[in-house]
Amino acid sequence: MPHHDHSPVIDLAVLDMAGTTIADNGIVERTVDDALSLAGLDAITPETLRPLRGMAKTDMFHRLAPDPHKAAEAHQNFVDLMLKAVLAGELPARDGAEEVLVALRERGVKTCLMTGFDAMVQEALLHTLGWGDLVDLTVAQSGTLRGRPYPDLILTAVISLGIDAVQRVLVAGDTANDLLAGTRSGAGHVIGVLGGAHGREQLQAAPHTAIAGTLEEVLVNARVA
């Protein structure tokens, strides 16, 4: 009888948060507008904002506000407003997200949640959703770590969790910047997830190994399901 190996082809899954494992419901775009207007800056069009989705929010506001002081002010407003939204339960889990995290853990795959939000917002989200025990690591941009589209967050997870080969890493996200970061990190599976900030066309245009309609499809792609 031939031997069928049902063990997953990945050792680590690095999943984005807002738009991928967390339902965004347009809150991020609205909050960016509110943060800019509170800093006395003009609102921007969705077309201007969309390519910046998935980036570290500090970088995003520096692109949106030419003056560094205004950019810092708008970014701080954004953090404050996002914390309020998280605590009010306005960013729920996406359908199937918790089940996917449980399935990964049951199959011995390590999990990391990455985000363009600040660590404070990320921690508040984890606490609100009760996901602290479901994931092995969370990573956010910091003083030394660059946000996406750079590969720093993913490679930090690889090092922190002692993963032997980047080819056995899965990266999944809903923006072109997630897919760029995954590809630059050398991850073996770089999967765009529909239903978030970027549509199929934008995801198709970025480097990827697969496009999935749901998080469950991500697991099938990585032979975890």
Contacts in CASP RR format, 6 or more apart in sequence:
PFRMAT RR
TARGET T0000
AUTHOR 0000-0000-0000
METHOD contacts of the structure
MODEL  1
MPHHDHSPVIDLAVLDMAGTTIADNGIVERTVDDALSLAGLDAITPETLR
PLRGMAKTDMFHRLAPDPHKAAEAHQNFVDLMLKAVLAGELPARDGAEEV
LVALRERGVKTCLMTGFDAMVQEALLHTLGWGDLVDLTVAQSGTLRGRPY
PDLILTAVISLGIDAVQRVLVAGDTANDLLAGTRSGAGHVIGVLGGAHGR
EQLQAAPHTAIAGTLEEVLVNARVA
7 107 0 8 1.000
8 107 0 8 1.000
8 108 0 8 1.000
8 109 0 8 1.000
8 222 0 8 1.000
8 223 0 8 1.000
8 224 0 8 1.000
9 168 0 8 1.000
9 189 0 8 1.000
9 222 0 8 1.000
9 223 0 8 1.000
10 109 0 8 1.000
10 168 0 8 1.000
10 169 0 8 1.000
10 170 0 8 1.000
10 189 0 8 1.000
10 222 0 8 1.000
10 223 0 8 1.000
10 224 0 8 1.000
11 109 0 8 1.000
11 110 0 8 1.000
11 163 0 8 1.000
11 164 0 8 1.000
11 165 0 8 1.000
11 168 0 8 1.000
11 169 0 8 1.000
12 109 0 8 1.000
12 110 0 8 1.000
12 111 0 8 1.000
12 112 0 8 1.000
12 157 0 8 1.000
12 158 0 8 1.000
12 161 0 8 1.000
12 163 0 8 1.000
12 168 0 8 1.000
12 169 0 8 1.000
12 170 0 8 1.000
13 104 0 8 1.000
13 109 0 8 1.000
13 110 0 8 1.000
13 111 0 8 1.000
13 112 0 8 1.000
13 169 0 8 1.000
13 170 0 8 1.000
13 172 0 8 1.000
13 222 0 8 1.000
13 224 0 8 1.000
14 111 0 8 1.000
14 112 0 8 1.000
14 113 0 8 1.000
14 114 0 8 1.000
14 153 0 8 1.000
14 154 0 8 1.000
14 157 0 8 1.000
14 169 0 8 1.000
14 170 0 8 1.000
14 171 0 8 1.000
14 172 0 8 1.000
14 182 0 8 1.000
14 187 0 8 1.000
15 21 0 8 1.000
15 100 0 8 1.000
15 111 0 8 1.000
15 112 0 8 1.000
15 113 0 8 1.000
15 114 0 8 1.000
15 171 0 8 1.000
15 172 0 8 1.000
15 173 0 8 1.000
15 215 0 8 1.000
16 54 0 8 1.000
16 113 0 8 1.000
16 114 0 8 1.000
16 115 0 8 1.000
16 172 0 8 1.000
16 173 0 8 1.000
16 174 0 8 1.000
16 175 0 8 1.000
16 178 0 8 1.000
16 193 0 8 1.000
17 113 0 8 1.000
17 114 0 8 1.000
17 115 0 8 1.000
17 116 0 8 1.000
17 117 0 8 1.000
17 122 0 8 1.000
17 125 0 8 1.000
18 24 0 8 1.000
18 28 0 8 1.000
18 91 0 8 1.000
18 115 0 8 1.000
18 116 0 8 1.000
18 117 0 8 1.000
18 197 0 8 1.000
19 94 0 8 1.000
19 173 0 8 1.000
19 174 0 8 1.000
19 193 0 8 1.000
19 195 0 8 1.000
19 196 0 8 1.000
19 197 0 8 1.000
20 94 0 8 1.000
20 172 0 8 1.000
20 173 0 8 1.000
20 174 0 8 1.000
20 178 0 8 1.000
20 193 0 8 1.000
20 196 0 8 1.000
20 215 0 8 1.000
21 93 0 8 1.000
21 94 0 8 1.000
21 97 0 8 1.000
21 100 0 8 1.000
21 101 0 8 1.000
21 113 0 8 1.000
21 215 0 8 1.000
22 91 0 8 1.000
22 92 0 8 1.000
22 93 0 8 1.000
22 94 0 8 1.000
22 97 0 8 1.000
22 125 0 8 1.000
22 129 0 8 1.000
23 91 0 8 1.000
23 92 0 8 1.000
23 93 0 8 1.000
23 94 0 8 1.000
24 91 0 8 1.000
24 196 0 8 1.000
24 197 0 8 1.000
25 90 0 8 1.000
25 91 0 8 1.000
27 85 0 8 1.000
27 90 0 8 1.000
27 91 0 8 1.000
28 53 0 8 1.000
28 82 0 8 1.000
28 197 0 8 1.000
29 46 0 8 1.000
29 49 0 8 1.000
31 78 0 8 1.000
31 81 0 8 1.000
31 82 0 8 1.000
31 85 0 8 1.000
32 44 0 8 1.000
32 49 0 8 1.000
32 60 0 8 1.000
32 64 0 8 1.000
32 78 0 8 1.000
33 43 0 8 1.000
33 44 0 8 1.000
34 77 0 8 1.000
34 81 0 8 1.000
35 61 0 8 1.000
35 74 0 8 1.000
35 75 0 8 1.000
35 77 0 8 1.000
35 78 0 8 1.000
35 81 0 8 1.000
36 42 0 8 1.000
36 43 0 8 1.000
36 44 0 8 1.000
36 64 0 8 1.000
36 65 0 8 1.000
36 74 0 8 1.000
36 77 0 8 1.000
37 43 0 8 1.000
38 73 0 8 1.000
38 74 0 8 1.000
38 77 0 8 1.000
39 65 0 8 1.000
39 70 0 8 1.000
39 73 0 8 1.000
39 74 0 8 1.000
39 77 0 8 1.000
40 70 0 8 1.000
41 64 0 8 1.000
41 65 0 8 1.000
41 70 0 8 1.000
41 74 0 8 1.000
44 64 0 8 1.000
48 64 0 8 1.000
49 64 0 8 1.000
50 197 0 8 1.000
50 198 0 8 1.000
50 202 0 8 1.000
51 176 0 8 1.000
52 60 0 8 1.000
52 63 0 8 1.000
52 64 0 8 1.000
52 177 0 8 1.000
53 175 0 8 1.000
53 177 0 8 1.000
53 197 0 8 1.000
53 198 0 8 1.000
54 60 0 8 1.000
54 116 0 8 1.000
54 148 0 8 1.000
54 175 0 8 1.000
54 177 0 8 1.000
54 178 0 8 1.000
54 197 0 8 1.000
55 63 0 8 1.000
55 116 0 8 1.000
55 147 0 8 1.000
55 148 0 8 1.000
55 149 0 8 1.000
55 177 0 8 1.000
56 116 0 8 1.000
56 141 0 8 1.000
56 146 0 8 1.000
56 147 0 8 1.000
56 148 0 8 1.000
57 75 0 8 1.000
57 78 0 8 1.000
57 79 0 8 1.000
57 116 0 8 1.000
57 117 0 8 1.000
57 118 0 8 1.000
57 141 0 8 1.000
58 75 0 8 1.000
58 118 0 8 1.000
58 141 0 8 1.000
59 141 0 8 1.000
59 147 0 8 1.000
61 71 0 8 1.000
61 72 0 8 1.000
61 74 0 8 1.000
61 75 0 8 1.000
61 78 0 8 1.000
62 68 0 8 1.000
62 71 0 8 1.000
64 71 0 8 1.000
64 74 0 8 1.000
65 71 0 8 1.000
65 74 0 8 1.000
79 118 0 8 1.000
79 120 0 8 1.000
79 121 0 8 1.000
82 117 0 8 1.000
82 121 0 8 1.000
83 120 0 8 1.000
83 121 0 8 1.000
83 124 0 8 1.000
85 91 0 8 1.000
86 121 0 8 1.000
86 124 0 8 1.000
86 125 0 8 1.000
86 128 0 8 1.000
87 124 0 8 1.000
87 128 0 8 1.000
89 128 0 8 1.000
91 125 0 8 1.000
91 128 0 8 1.000
92 129 0 8 1.000
93 129 0 8 1.000
93 131 0 8 1.000
94 215 0 8 1.000
95 214 0 8 1.000
96 214 0 8 1.000
96 215 0 8 1.000
96 216 0 8 1.000
97 215 0 8 1.000
98 129 0 8 1.000
98 131 0 8 1.000
98 134 0 8 1.000
99 216 0 8 1.000
100 215 0 8 1.000
100 216 0 8 1.000
100 218 0 8 1.000
100 219 0 8 1.000
101 111 0 8 1.000
101 131 0 8 1.000
101 134 0 8 1.000
101 135 0 8 1.000
102 134 0 8 1.000
103 219 0 8 1.000
103 224 0 8 1.000
103 225 0 8 1.000
104 110 0 8 1.000
104 111 0 8 1.000
104 219 0 8 1.000
104 224 0 8 1.000
105 111 0 8 1.000
105 134 0 8 1.000
107 224 0 8 1.000
109 224 0 8 1.000
110 136 0 8 1.000
110 137 0 8 1.000
110 161 0 8 1.000
110 163 0 8 1.000
111 134 0 8 1.000
111 135 0 8 1.000
111 136 0 8 1.000
111 137 0 8 1.000
112 135 0 8 1.000
112 136 0 8 1.000
112 137 0 8 1.000
112 138 0 8 1.000
112 139 0 8 1.000
112 157 0 8 1.000
112 161 0 8 1.000
113 122 0 8 1.000
113 126 0 8 1.000
113 131 0 8 1.000
113 135 0 8 1.000
113 137 0 8 1.000
113 138 0 8 1.000
113 139 0 8 1.000
114 138 0 8 1.000
114 139 0 8 1.000
114 140 0 8 1.000
114 148 0 8 1.000
114 153 0 8 1.000
114 154 0 8 1.000
114 157 0 8 1.000
115 121 0 8 1.000
115 122 0 8 1.000
115 125 0 8 1.000
115 138 0 8 1.000
115 139 0 8 1.000
115 140 0 8 1.000
116 140 0 8 1.000
116 141 0 8 1.000
116 147 0 8 1.000
116 148 0 8 1.000
117 125 0 8 1.000
117 140 0 8 1.000
118 140 0 8 1.000
118 141 0 8 1.000
119 138 0 8 1.000
119 140 0 8 1.000
119 142 0 8 1.000
122 138 0 8 1.000
122 140 0 8 1.000
123 138 0 8 1.000
125 131 0 8 1.000
126 132 0 8 1.000
126 135 0 8 1.000
126 138 0 8 1.000
136 161 0 8 1.000
137 157 0 8 1.000
137 160 0 8 1.000
137 161 0 8 1.000
139 145 0 8 1.000
139 153 0 8 1.000
139 156 0 8 1.000
139 157 0 8 1.000
140 153 0 8 1.000
141 147 0 8 1.000
141 152 0 8 1.000
141 153 0 8 1.000
145 152 0 8 1.000
145 153 0 8 1.000
145 156 0 8 1.000
146 152 0 8 1.000
147 153 0 8 1.000
147 181 0 8 1.000
148 175 0 8 1.000
148 177 0 8 1.000
148 178 0 8 1.000
148 180 0 8 1.000
148 181 0 8 1.000
149 176 0 8 1.000
149 177 0 8 1.000
149 180 0 8 1.000
149 181 0 8 1.000
149 184 0 8 1.000
150 181 0 8 1.000
150 184 0 8 1.000
151 181 0 8 1.000
151 182 0 8 1.000
151 184 0 8 1.000
151 185 0 8 1.000
151 186 0 8 1.000
153 181 0 8 1.000
154 169 0 8 1.000
154 171 0 8 1.000
154 181 0 8 1.000
154 182 0 8 1.000
154 185 0 8 1.000
154 187 0 8 1.000
155 166 0 8 1.000
155 185 0 8 1.000
157 163 0 8 1.000
157 169 0 8 1.000
158 166 0 8 1.000
158 169 0 8 1.000
158 185 0 8 1.000
163 169 0 8 1.000
166 185 0 8 1.000
166 186 0 8 1.000
166 187 0 8 1.000
166 188 0 8 1.000
167 186 0 8 1.000
167 187 0 8 1.000
167 188 0 8 1.000
168 188 0 8 1.000
169 185 0 8 1.000
169 186 0 8 1.000
169 187 0 8 1.000
169 188 0 8 1.000
169 189 0 8 1.000
170 187 0 8 1.000
170 188 0 8 1.000
170 189 0 8 1.000
170 190 0 8 1.000
170 191 0 8 1.000
170 218 0 8 1.000
170 222 0 8 1.000
171 178 0 8 1.000
171 179 0 8 1.000
171 181 0 8 1.000
171 182 0 8 1.000
171 185 0 8 1.000
171 187 0 8 1.000
171 189 0 8 1.000
171 190 0 8 1.000
171 191 0 8 1.000
172 178 0 8 1.000
172 189 0 8 1.000
172 190 0 8 1.000
172 191 0 8 1.000
172 192 0 8 1.000
172 193 0 8 1.000
172 212 0 8 1.000
172 215 0 8 1.000
172 218 0 8 1.000
173 179 0 8 1.000
173 191 0 8 1.000
173 192 0 8 1.000
173 193 0 8 1.000
174 192 0 8 1.000
174 193 0 8 1.000
174 194 0 8 1.000
174 195 0 8 1.000
174 196 0 8 1.000
174 197 0 8 1.000
174 198 0 8 1.000
174 203 0 8 1.000
175 196 0 8 1.000
175 197 0 8 1.000
175 198 0 8 1.000
175 202 0 8 1.000
175 203 0 8 1.000
176 198 0 8 1.000
176 202 0 8 1.000
176 203 0 8 1.000
176 205 0 8 1.000
176 206 0 8 1.000
178 192 0 8 1.000
179 190 0 8 1.000
179 192 0 8 1.000
179 203 0 8 1.000
179 206 0 8 1.000
179 207 0 8 1.000
179 208 0 8 1.000
180 206 0 8 1.000
180 207 0 8 1.000
182 190 0 8 1.000
183 190 0 8 1.000
183 206 0 8 1.000
183 207 0 8 1.000
183 208 0 8 1.000
188 209 0 8 1.000
189 209 0 8 1.000
189 210 0 8 1.000
189 221 0 8 1.000
189 222 0 8 1.000
190 207 0 8 1.000
190 208 0 8 1.000
190 209 0 8 1.000
190 210 0 8 1.000
191 208 0 8 1.000
191 209 0 8 1.000
191 210 0 8 1.000
191 211 0 8 1.000
191 212 0 8 1.000
191 218 0 8 1.000
191 221 0 8 1.000
191 222 0 8 1.000
192 203 0 8 1.000
192 208 0 8 1.000
192 210 0 8 1.000
192 211 0 8 1.000
192 212 0 8 1.000
193 211 0 8 1.000
193 212 0 8 1.000
193 213 0 8 1.000
193 214 0 8 1.000
193 215 0 8 1.000
193 218 0 8 1.000
194 200 0 8 1.000
194 203 0 8 1.000
194 211 0 8 1.000
194 212 0 8 1.000
194 213 0 8 1.000
194 214 0 8 1.000
195 213 0 8 1.000
200 211 0 8 1.000
203 211 0 8 1.000
204 211 0 8 1.000
209 221 0 8 1.000
210 221 0 8 1.000
212 218 0 8 1.000
212 220 0 8 1.000
212 221 0 8 1.000
216 225 0 8 1.000
219 225 0 8 1.000
END
